[in-house]
Amino acid sequence: MLEWYRANANYHQLITDCQNLLTHLASSLETHHPFASRPGLLACLSRPMEILTIEDAFVRFAGWNPLKECDERRFEEDLVLKVEPSLPGDRAVILKDFPWWAASLAKLDDKDPSVCQRLELYLCGVELANGFSELLDSREQRKRFEIENQKRVQYGLDPIPIPEGFLHALDNCPPSAGIALGIDRLLMILIGASTIQEVLPTPFSED
């Protein structure tokens, strides 16, 4: 994983970072490493990203609005089965502004608390990165941890201890944004591999 964080920034800066990274990658591959074997990859990397809100993507490709209906299971299923396969394939795509109930560690939007400042980056139909403006309200984050533990108990799982040190640190952080990008997934796309196992340094075995 490649992770980076920015102080005194939000997820809008992360979107710019992603665009700059892909543009630089396209230039570097074309100049120094013309090994990329996926047809049209360099053009895909070079084009400006398409930016879609979750609301727009779901209304267009799944026929319903997760900002109006809180259905987590349907959301996850339709994201994988309907939305992701329908995303443009000729350029990178950013999905942003997830429903408040899919916020995880993300900050809710100040102007519209029905969405959180979270994004996902897709390239050639593959999810590459997940990022967000960091939630820095320890009381709100504690509530989210407690809700997740309630869900775990409902599913017959043990609750996870609340990370008190992490919560204490939140109150002392400046506005921040962070993102994690899967290098193995990116490499898989660059060389035209069909599975993630083809690019792992240590072969994966189910035995």
BELWOVEN-V270002 format. One record per pair of residues at least 6 apart in sequence whose ideal C-beta (glycine too) atoms are under 6 Angstrom apart, sorted by sequence separation. I is the first residue (numbers start at 1). J is the second residue. D is the distance in Angstrom with one decimal. If there is no record, write none. Layout:
<<I J D> <I J D>>
//
This chain:
<<59 65 5.5> <87 93 4.8> <109 115 5.1> <135 141 5.5> <193 199 5.5> <6 13 5.5> <29 36 5.2> <120 127 5.7> <121 128 4.8> <152 159 5.6> <197 204 4.9> <58 66 5.4> <100 108 5.8> <108 116 5.2> <109 117 5.7> <121 129 4.0> <188 196 5.7> <66 75 5.0> <55 65 5.8> <106 116 4.1> <107 117 5.1> <120 130 5.3> <149 159 3.8> <106 117 5.7> <188 199 5.0> <30 42 5.6> <55 67 5.1> <106 118 4.1> <119 131 5.4> <184 196 5.8> <187 199 4.6> <103 116 3.7> <100 114 5.6> <118 132 4.1> <117 132 5.7> <184 199 5.4> <26 42 5.4> <62 78 4.2> <100 116 5.7> <117 133 3.8> <145 162 5.4> <97 115 4.2> <98 116 5.4> <26 45 3.6> <25 45 5.7> <26 46 4.5> <62 82 4.4> <98 118 4.4> <61 82 5.3> <62 83 5.7> <61 83 4.8> <22 45 5.0> <96 119 4.2> <61 86 4.1> <94 119 5.5> <95 120 4.8> <142 167 5.9> <57 83 5.2> <106 132 3.5> <107 133 4.2> <94 121 5.8> <107 135 4.7> <93 122 4.5> <138 167 4.4> <19 49 5.4> <105 135 5.6> <70 101 5.6> <92 123 4.8> <67 99 5.5> <138 170 4.5> <66 99 5.0> <138 171 5.1> <136 170 5.0> <87 122 5.6> <136 173 5.3> <50 88 5.4> <57 95 5.9> <50 91 5.7> <54 95 5.9> <134 176 4.3> <49 92 4.4> <50 93 4.9> <51 94 4.6> <52 95 5.7> <53 96 5.9> <54 97 5.6> <47 91 4.0> <53 97 4.5> <54 98 5.3> <133 177 4.9> <49 94 5.4> <44 90 5.9> <44 91 5.6> <67 114 5.3> <131 179 2.8> <129 179 5.4> <129 181 4.0> <128 181 5.6> <128 182 5.8> <128 185 5.5> <128 186 5.9> <126 185 5.5> <124 189 5.1> <123 189 5.8> <22 92 5.5> <15 94 5.7> <18 121 5.2> <11 117 4.6> <11 119 5.4> <14 131 4.6> <11 132 5.6> <11 133 4.7> <10 133 4.2> <36 190 5.2> <37 191 5.9> <38 192 4.5> <37 192 3.8> <14 177 5.3> <14 179 4.9> <8 174 5.4> <11 177 5.3> <7 174 4.9> <8 175 5.6> <10 177 5.1> <9 177 4.9> <7 176 5.4> <6 177 5.1> <5 178 4.0> <3 180 4.6> <1 180 5.1> <2 181 4.6> <2 183 5.4>>
//
